[in-house]
Amino acid sequence: MPAITEDAIRELAAFRGEEAPVTSCYLNVDGRHHTRREEYEQELDHLVRGAKPRANGTHSVASDLRRITEFVRGGIDRSTTRGLAIFSCTAHDFWEVVLLPVPVRNKVVIQSAPAVSQLERLVNEFNRFGVLLADRQRARMFVFEMGELTDHSERLDELPRDYDARGEKDQGDKHAHVEALASQHLRQAAAAAFDLFRSGGFEHFTIGCPDPIAHELESNLHPYLRERLAPRVGVQPSASLEQIRQAVIDLELEVDRLEEAEQVDRLRAAVATSQRGVAGLPGVLAALSEHRVQSLLVSDGFSQPGWRCEACHLLTTVGRNCPACQGEMAQVEDAVEEALDDALRQSCAVRVCVGNADLDVLGRIGALLRY
Ligand SMILES: [Zn+2]
């Protein structure tokens, strides 16, 4: 599965359904949320039932919905996939499936072009992991992004050696020589990891190594890397690519949960003290309209109808007269989704939280504010 890139998203977004509209379907198949496949299949049935009236009898859209259902019922490899994004326009024989290593918000959109805002959000949000695996002789270096590992081990050979082995060898102190070589090797590995980080290679960092050398390897890391250090992965340089990938996926989940809990805690504290925090949809929409939102937290599956002003584009939970300009407002099917799109356009960070009871209590949506 190729990682989804900004270029790939732009290409998708450029498609236009001239003959018939495009059906975009996002489906959360995350194993943490839906342990049985029947659960996400039911979610899809629900989405499709809701979308059928919007097809307006268009043959192409009806066929899109059938094809999407058949694809999902054909089975998904959930060891690697937690979210699906499917784009279909039968009239143009257009069909794209993006398998995502992260969960998505369930949604079917029928419009003239693929609805790519969720994909954009994921690409913007998804942090890359630098992975350094080392033992006393070997080292390997990877970057993990959107479920894929890229090998950067060549960097380990590019740095100049800082230890000249020849002198020691002549002295015949074999043990000291082996120790010095191993220490040099770990310094090299740490330096190569920092080199990759400095060239913009990743945001999070983890190491995998045998316990006895963990302290030495960590102490060789540049302070910038040490402060980014996530818990260690339980794999070593001899592991297979698939073992490494699975270990990093598990770690990413753990880090993601920690970050999510930390952000919801911050939100709760901010709301409690009325300082730079707002909870509930009406408050979030007001903050968005004032461009005060720094990051937005929303519970997976939260959806609520609302209103959008046709003149000044203000988004609110109650209509039909715009409180800002007194203009006419039009009803929108899902004000939450529109709020996320607005947030994206304002370059806010957006996090979709799955099964976070604390956020649910706060009204299923909240925002940390810039001021
Ligand atoms: Zn208005």
Boltz pocket constraint, residues with backbone or C-beta under 6 A from the ligand:
constraints:
  - pocket:
      binder: B
      contacts: [[A, 309], [A, 310], [A, 311], [A, 312], [A, 313], [A, 314], [A, 322], [A, 323], [A, 324], [A, 325], [A, 326], [A, 327]]
      max_distance: 6.0
